[in-house]
Every structure is written in C-alpha cells, then in structure tokens.
Amino acid sequence: MLLEKQIQILVFEVNDTTFDSIGEVNQYESLIWPDKFNGFGTFELWAPITNENSQYFKKGNILWCGGDNAAVVEIVKSEIDENGTKTYNVKGRTLEMLLTTRIIWGTYNAVNKDASTAMYEIVNQNCVNPSNANRKIPYLKLAEDLKFGGKITYQKTGGEVYDSLSTIASTYDLGFSVLFKPKTKELIFEVVEGVDRTVEQNTNDPVEFSTELEDLLSSSYYTNDQDVKNVAFVQGEGSGSSRKSVTSGEADSKGFGRRELYVDARDLQSTSVDENGEEQNLSPTEYTQVLTQRGDDKLSECKTTETFEAQIRVFGDVQYEFGVDYKKGDKVTVRDEQLNVVVSARITEVQEEFDDEYALVLTFGYSYPTIMQKVKQQIS
C-alpha cells in the first residue's frame, strides 16, 4: 500500500559546490527512520520506481524528514515482483557516517581535557580545519563545547575519526550527532549529554513508561555478561622487562568476580608527531595517564550488556510526548510488570516506522555488539 505524505521526505543534492533541495518523495510503501544517541543509524525505504524517484534515489543524495536528522543514500536496489510491481529498496546511514571518511592524521594528544573538548578537537583537526584543506568536509562546523564528561588524557594515532569519537563517547556516556541545517546550508557536529529523567532523581520532571500505565505496546529485554572484563593490564612502549605497564579498572577485585583483560598499547608513545609534523612529548605521569585511559576505553567495550527495546504508544491519551517530555539521550525509567523488569537507562535510539501504521520504537541502553563490531573492537 502506498503511503502519501505521511511524513515529508525532502531530497537534497549536496556535494562540494551544491547544497540544494531537488524535490520531495510523494509516495512510498514504508520507511524505517533511525536517530541514535551515539553514532549513525541506518534507514530503509521502500518506494515505487518512477522517473521522479530515479532522480531522488541517487547515491550521495541526502534525505531529510524534518528536525535535525538526515541520512545519505548509499544502497539502491531495484526489484520487480511476480505481479510486475517495480519497487526501490533504498538504504543508507545518518550523517554521522561522514566521520568515517576521515582518519586521525598523525597523532592526537589530549592531556587532562574534558572528554567533549577532545571530541571537538579531533573533528576540528581532521574534518573542519585540517592543515591540508583537501581534508575538509564541506559545510561541517562545530557546535559550542559545553564541557561534558570527565577529564581525559588520550592519545590516538591513525584510525577513523568516527571510531575515536565512539570510544570516548562510550567511556564517558556522551552522545554525538551531525545536525542537518538546510536553511543555513550547514552541517553541525555536536556533543550532547542528555537529561536524567529517572524516578530516582528529583531535579527534572521524571518520565516512567510501564505496562501498568499502558505506555508499552510491546517490549523485549536482553542482558549478557559473557564478555565482561573489569581489570585491564596495559603495556605500552619499550620491550621486555623495561616495557611500560599499568593496571586499570577494578584492580582490587578478586576470586570469581575478577575478569582480566590484556591490552597491547605499544602504539601509544611518549614522543609523537602531530598532524602538522611537530613533535609532542608526554611526561612520565602523562604517559601513565594515557595508558590508563586506553585500559579504561577497552574495559568500556567489555561491560554488561543490558538492552530494553519497546514500542511506545503515541496516540490517544498518552502521558508523555516524545520531543516534549523526553528526547533521545535522556535517561528514563521503564517498568515492565509482565517481564518483571525495571530499568533506568538512557534512550540510545529512537526509531520511527511508517508502514500500515505509525510506530515509535525506543531502545534503552546499548544494543549488544554485532560480529563485525566485535572484530573492529579487537583490531582497534
């Protein structure tokens, strides 16, 4: 069944010299539209094959459904079924994927800086104002740094900008986005923290979803301790008995509660060269902090996985309205009496589904890693 303008989908052609709207998708069969707190999400759209849509669904075009979230067309599949119906299946990632197109050029060092400041500096040095102008991502600018997260001493040589941002954000419970601003023709990189709206606090208006209040239409709960580690032994530069080593995490844990992780951090050096070719030197104390941070980063990838996914009632007499009472990144309380689960967790993904009916699906907590994500963690 074709859906006519259930949500406005505008199409933009954006390249090095052009930032223009080229039309609107007037008919489609279904749409899954994601918005994640930490990194990119993947959209999927089914629409009829028409001359108009053939111009819209070109790889590299940007789809925008209003708000600050937009996505890049990356995969286009044309299908004809047994009845002769012609359909496009279009997929792509939200604009945070642009940060996968740049690496950290040279070595980045942050010594006792706010975590958000380190994230902004990484993007600025490699995507916004790099020493090589060819590395700039067109239209990308930085939001104001509001100094989120704890203090960080961090070093990284090479690797995708996106991966470093994800690592820091995960360790310090931060989110980041690339916002789409068509009126000003800008893309804005922003680091966010989210608001605590759980029932345990009394600073902000609490938000609690529950089966008893009939807020939850469907739900699933997942928890996994299989990959948990809580003590990291980190080795840096040097060789043999002279190699620099630190322990991070819960060093005093023991018995069955102790789960150890070895981290080979020989890529971390007390003397390095930045993107401008200038030598940077870390003091022994700063180098120890860098090694400890690497251990903390790796331990953050080995935490208990706890995810609660729920479809939220959005029509009728609803108690909380998305975008008004709560937003992506906020911490809320979810109580499912049928599953016997009570979770106070961050909303890490908001997924809107437009099919025969509209559905709002929220993910609370971080989803368990895919096989590819696990492989990427092991080699980074």
N, C-alpha and C positions, 0 to 999 in steps of 0.2 A: 504494500500500500504506500502510495506517495504521500509524503507529508509536505504541506505547503506552508512555508514561512512559520513553522512552529518556533523556530529561533532564527534570528537573522545571521546569515553566514556571508560576510563580505570577503572578497578576494583581492589581495594586493600583489602587485608586481614590485618586488624590492630587490634591487641589485646595487652595484657600485654607484650608479648615476640616477637611478629611478626609485621613487617611493610613492607609488600611485595606486589608488583603488581602480580596479578594472571591471568590477561587476559584483553581482550577488547571486548566490546559489538559491534559486527559487523553489526547486523541488529536490527532495531526497527521500530515501526509504528509511534510513536510520542513521543515527550519529552517536558515537561514544566520545565524550569530550572530557579530558582529564585536567586537573590542576593540582600539582604536587607542591608540598611544602619545601622539600629538599631535592631540587633537580628537575629533570624533564619527565613529562608523561607522554604517552603515545595515544593519539586519536585514531579513530577508524570511522569512515564514512562510506555509505552505500548510496549511489545516485544513478539515475538513468543516463545512458550515453546519448548525449545531444551535441550539436555543433557548439553550443554555448559552453557546456561543461568541458568539452575538449580543450577549450582555451583556458578555462579556470584551473583544471587539474593538471597543470604542468609542474614538473619537479622544480622546486625552488620557490614557487609561489607561496604566499602566506595566507592562511585562513584565520579570520577573526570573528568571534561570536560576541563581541562587546566586552566591556571590562578591560582588564589589563593583560589578559591571557590570549596568546596567539600561537599558531603552530605552522611548521614548514611542511609542505607537501614533499614526501620523499619516495613513496612507493605508490605506483598506479597500476592496477590490474584491471583488464577489460574482460568481461565474461558474457557468454551467450548461453542461456539455459535451453532445455529441450523444447520450450514453447517459443523460442526465438526472442525472448526478452533480453535486451542488452543492458548491462549494468557495469558501472565503475565501482571498484573497491579501492578506496584511497586511504593511505596510512601516512603517518609522519609523527614527528616529535615536537613538543612545545619549544619555545625559543631558547631555552637553556641549552639546547643541543649545540648552539653556536659556540659555546665554550669548550666543546670537544674538538673544535677545529684549530685550536692554538695550544702550543706546549709552553712550559716554562723554559724560556731561552736562557741558558746559563744556569746559575744557582740563585735561588731566592732565599734570603735570610730574614727572619723576624726575631728580634730579641726583646722579650718582655713587652709585647704589644697586645692590645685587645684582639681577640680572635676575629672579630668583624673587620678590624683595621687590616689584618693580614690578608683577609679575603679580598678586600677592596684593592690593596696594593698589588696582589697577584694579577687581578683583572686589569688594573691600570697599566702595569708594566708590560703586559703581554697582549692586550686587546684594545685598549683605549689610547694610550700614549706610549707605545713602544719606541725604542731607539730607531728601529727600522720601520719607516712609515708604511711599507708594504704589508706589515703585520696587523695594521689597524683593522678592526671590524667596523664597517661603515655604520654610522648613526648611533653607535653604542656610547652611552655616557654613564656616569656613576651617580647614584643617589647619595644623599648625605650619610656619612658614617656616624651612627648613633652610639657607637662603642658598646656593642653587645658581646656577651661571652666573657670568659675569664681571660687572664693573661696567658700568652702563648710565646714560647721560644721554639722556632720551627725552621727547618731547612729542607729545601727540595731542589733537586737537580733534574731537569727534564720532566717528562710525563705530561699528560694532558692537564690543562688548566682546570677543566671540569672535575677531574679526579681529586686534585688537591683541595678544591672547594668542598667537594662532597666529604672528604676525610675530616677537614676542620669542622664543617657544619655538624657532622655526625658526632664528633667528640664533644662539642660544646652545645649540642642541642639547638642549633640555629637552622634557619631556612634561607634559601636564596632563590631569586627569580630574575628573569629578564622581562621587563614590562614593555608592552606594545603601546606606543603613543602616536596614533595616526595623525592627530591634529597638528602636532609639532614635528612630526616625522622624526621621532626619536625612539631608541631602544634604551631602557634604563636598567642597569644592573643594580639590584637591591638586596641587602641582607636584612632579614627580619628575625624577630624573637618569638612572637605570638603572645597571647594573653592567657593567664591562668584563670579559668572559669570553673574549676572543680569545686565540689561541695565542701572540700576541706579548708578552703581559704575564705576570707571574708572581706577582701579588698574590692573584688569585682563581682558583678551580678553572676551568680552561678548558673550553669547550664547542665541539666541532667536528663539524659534520654533513658527510657525504661519501657519494658513490655507492659508494666502495670499502667503506665500513662498512655499506652498505645502509640508511642512515638516510633517504635521499631516494627517495621513490616516483615523483615527477615534479617537473619544475622548468622555469623559464623565466628568461632573463636579458635585461635591457633596459638600454642605455646611450645617452645622447643629449647631444651638445654644441651642438645647434642654437641654443639661446637663451642660451648662456654669455656673460656680461659680467664684466669684472674691474676696471674703473676707472669710478667714478661722478663726474660733475661735478654738484654740487648747488648750486642757487640758492635763497636764502630771501627774507627781506623786503627792501624797498627797490625802486628802479626804476633802469633804465639802468645807467650805469657805477658807481653807488653801491650796487647790489644786492649783498647779502652772498653770497659764494660760497666753497665748499670743494671739495676733491678727496678722495675716499675710495677704499679698495681698494688694488690693486697699482699705485700711481702711477708707479713706475719701469719697468713693463713696456713693451715696445716691439715694433715690427715686426708680424709675423703673430700674435704672442702677445698683442697688446693689443686688447681689445674694450671699447669705451666705451659708457657709458650716461648719458643726461641725466635728471636728477631735478628736477622743478619742485616746490620745497618752500616756496612762498610762504605756505602755511597755517601754517608754523612762525613764531612771533612771539616777540620778546624780552620783550614785555609782553602778558600774557594774563589771563583771568579764570577762576577755578576754579568747581567746582560750587556753591560757597557764595556766589558773587558777589564774592569777594575777589581783588584784583589781585596778580598774581605777576610778578616781574621776574627775568630772567636776565642775568647779567653777560656781557660780550662773549666771555669764554672759555667759559662755559657754553652760550651760544648757538651757538658754533662746534662744541661737542661734540654738541649736538642735531642740527645739520645733518649732521655726520659720521655720527651714528647712523642718520639717515634714509638716507644713502647706503649704509651697511652693510646695512640692512634690505632695501633694494631689490636689492642685489647678492646677498643670500642667496636671493632668488627666481630668480636667473639663474645657478645653479650647474650643473655637470654632473649630469645625472640618471642615477643608477645604481640599478637595482632588480633584486633576485633574489627570485623567488617560488617556493616549494617546498612540496609536500605531504610531511609528515613521518610516518614510520612510528611508530605509537603502541602497537601490540600486539606481543606476543611478547617476545623478548629484546632490549629497547631499551636503549641505552646511557645516554640522558638522558631524564628525565621532566619534562614541562612542568609548571611551577608548583613544582617542587622544585629541579631543577638549573639551570633558566633560566626567565626570565619576560619578559613584554612589556617592552620598553625596554632590555633587556640587549644588549650588543654581543657577538656570537659570530662564529666563523669557519665559512664554508661552502665546501666544495671539491667541485666537480662535474667529474670527470675527463672525462666524455663531452662536456660543453660547453666544456671547457678553461677553466674559470672558478674563480678563488679570490677570495672576497670576505670581508673582515672588516667587518661592518656591524651596525647596530642593528636589532633586531626592532621594526619600526614598526607592525605589525598582526598580530594573531592572529585567525584566522577558523575557527570550528568549524562543520562542516557535518554535519547529521543527515539522512540520506536512507536509501537502502537499506543503506548502510554509513556508519560514522562516519569523518570526515576532519578532520585538523588541518592548516591551510594557514598558513604563516608568510610574511610579507613582510619582506625585509631591505632596508634603505634606503628612500628615499621614492619613492612612485609618481610617474610623470610627470603633470603637471597636465592637467586636462580643459580644454576650451574655455572653460567658464564660470569656472573657476579663473583662467585666464589673463586673461579680461576683468576679473575682480574685482581682480586684481593691478594692472592697468593704470589703473583708475579710482580706486584707493585711495591 
